[in-house]
Amino acid sequence: MDSRPDEEVVVAVDPGREKCGLAALTLDGRVVYKGIVAPDSVPEAVASLLDSRRADALVIGDRTAMRDVMALLGEALLSRFGSGVVAVDEHLSSVEARSRYLDEHRPRGIARLIPKGMRTPPEPIDDYAAVVLAERYLKTRYAKSCRPPEPDDTQN
């Protein structure tokens, strides 16, 4: 999971009180990094990502501990994002992350008989939630960029 240093990425944080999910996706949606860190380690983890990649935007979940994580990041770090900081709706992101985790980690043996809805991930999925947040941002950004340009009234 790595990208070329010249590739622009979106960095996403799924903030939490005990742990935070962190992900970096290229603008075409390819995951180049995902991990889970303690809230007080978020600034160092984000700075490390920025040292090796150009960042387009910081995407952060709009619910639990968002303000706390923003305060930890500080103005100096937040100013390094080209498109700024974007709060993304976290509604059902954990459900989507759980489903994605279970799809990527299919059970083996007799455990395959347990329906997906009854399985529980054996590890935290905050990194998957950060990926979901970044994808939501990219989807809305792409949708906005696909709109036809407004007619220019000055060219008549």
N, C-alpha and C positions, 0 to 999 in steps of 0.2 A: 504494500500500500504506500507507494511513494509517487511523487510527481516531479516533473522537471522544475528547476528553480525559477524559470521564466514564466511558468504557468500561474495564472491568477486563480486564487481559491476563495471560497467563502468559509469563514470559520464560524462554527456554531457551538453555543454553550446551552446545555440543558441544566439550568441552575437548581441546586438543592441545598438543603441545610447540612446534610451529612456528606454528600458526594455530588459531583457535577459531571455530566457527560460532556465530552469535547469531541468535535469532529471537524474535518476539513474536506471540502468537496471542490473539485474543479468546476468551472462554470458550465460544463456539459454534464455535471451530476455524478462524476466518478469519485468514489470515496478514496481519499489518499491518506487519511489518518482518522482513527477513532480511539478513544480511551476514556478512562474514568479517573478523576483526580479529586482530592479533597478541596473544598471551597477556597481555603487559603492558598492552595497551589495553582489556582486558575491563572493568575497573572503570569507566573513563570512558564506555565505550559503554553499559554497564548503567545507570549514573547518568543518562546522557542520555535513555535510554528511560523511566526513572522520573520524569524531570522533566516529561514530556509525557503520561504515562499512569499510571493506578493499577494496581499490580501485585498479583495474587492470590498467585502463588508463583514461585519461581525453580526451574527444573528443570535439573538438570545430569547429564550422562552419568557413569556410575559407573566408568569405566575410565581410560584414558590421561589423566594429568595432572589428575585431578579435585582431588586435595588441593592441588596447586600453584595452581590457579585459585581454589579456596575461600580459600586464604591471601591471594591478591591482592585478593579482594573485601573481606575484612575484616568485622568485626562490625557496624560502623556501617551499611554498605550492606546486609548480609544482613538486618538487623532491619527493613528497610523493606518486607518481603514479608509480606502478611497471613497466608498459610497456611504460611509458612516456606520452607525449602529442601528440595527433594525430589530424591533420587538416583534416576535412572531407568536401567534395564538398557539398555546400549548394544548388546547382542548383535544383530548383523546390521543395525544402523541404517545403516551405510555402504552396504550392498547395497541397502537400500530407498531410500536417498537417491539413489544412482546411477540406479536404475530410474526414480524420479520425475523426475530431471533429464532423462534421455533421453526420457521421455514428453512433457515440456514443451518440449523443444528437438528437435523432429523434423528429421531430415536432409532436404536438398533434392537434387534432381537424381539423379545416379547413386548417390550415397551412400545413398539409400533402399534400395538392394539389399543393403546390408550388414546382416546380422541384428543385432538389438538387443544380443544377448549378446556380440557382437564389437566393439561400439562403445565408445569411451572418452570420457568428458566432457573437453572441451578446457580446462576450468578447475576449480579446487577446488570441491567440493560440500559443504563443511562446514556451510554455511548450510542446505542441504537436510536434513542430518543433525540439525541443531538443531530444525527443523520436525518431523521424525519423532519426536524425543524429547518435544517439547511435546504432540504428538498422542497419544503413548502415555500420557502423564500424564493428559490430558483424558479419554481413553477409560477409564482405571481409575477416575478420579474420578467420572465420569458413571455408570459401572457400580455403584460403591458407593452413589451417591445414589439409584439406582433400586430398591434393596432395600426391601422393605416395612418399615415401622417395627416395632420390637420391641413386643410387647404390654406395656402398662403394668399391672403387677399391683396398683398402688395404687388403681386406679379399679374398685372392685367394688361 
